[in-house]
Amino acid sequence: MATGRERFLQTLSFQQAEPPFVRCSGAWQETYDLWRQQGWDGRPLDEVFHTDTVLQVGVYYGPAPAFSYQVVEEDERTRVYINHEGILMREFKDHRDASMPQFLKFPVANEEDFERLAMERLGLNAEVRFSEEWKHQVTEWKRSGLARICWADRWGGFFGPLRNLMGLEGLCLAFYDQPKLVERMMAQRADAIIAITEKVLEHTDFEAFWFWEDMAYKRGSLINPHLFRRFALPHYRRVCDWLRGRGIRHIWLDSDGEIHELIPLWLEAGINGLWPFEVQAGMDVVQIRRVYGHDLALGGGIDKRAVAQGGEVMRREVGWSE
């Protein structure tokens, strides 16, 4: 029987995999807590659902060293604090994982702020990012026969990471008011993604790289795609060309929301896989497949609202049969 890694590559190359490669996604902490109340014993979900394991071999691509967690004020319901990314935010004490925090202040407002942050925390800083524990773990994983991905999470991209630095409104205005700063931040992100990933590859290989953007909402892109193409496309291409030069053929991107206008940009850049195709934002994987054929690998496309209902509604959504 083929290994998980082999079936993963077969699936991404539009070949038949036996048995089919099925990956189980994660859940919010509150969901895990509810499952424990309902009898889940804490076993890995891949073991519970008999799905395939995908190992995440990447390191943290964001500020390193991280900002110290610092509570600024709190009351009975909420807490205001500085998080590990340097963002001042207010969140509910209850349901903190399932609710949206209020973002009060971001670490970058101008070029001076960014250059200081980039110098102190956004470079390779290998001694902070690459622990001995991580090195040992990825060495062990090499012998596993399981699929491995390098996911840059909230700092692997050219909109999402900049939004982490400036906030959504601040970043959107900066495209017009501070274009040199936007260009500088994107160039730095490309440099950092390449440098950090190159260091990852010194210790392990992997089958797919994953960008992260989350740059769309229910009705479309959070910024004019033509404007984003002008600023971001050269940086996407530089990273994608570098990845392919290192033998990485499968390059994915994670963005929620309605992304129809953005897909051509990402394809042109060299990205050939997208996730999660948010159903409640109008994304239909069957329609996308008709348009893009085998130029684009698809992940997700399941309505989370149906899964939340459970029972027969969930089974119909995921195509489950006994």
Disulfide bonds with the S-S distance in Angstrom:
none
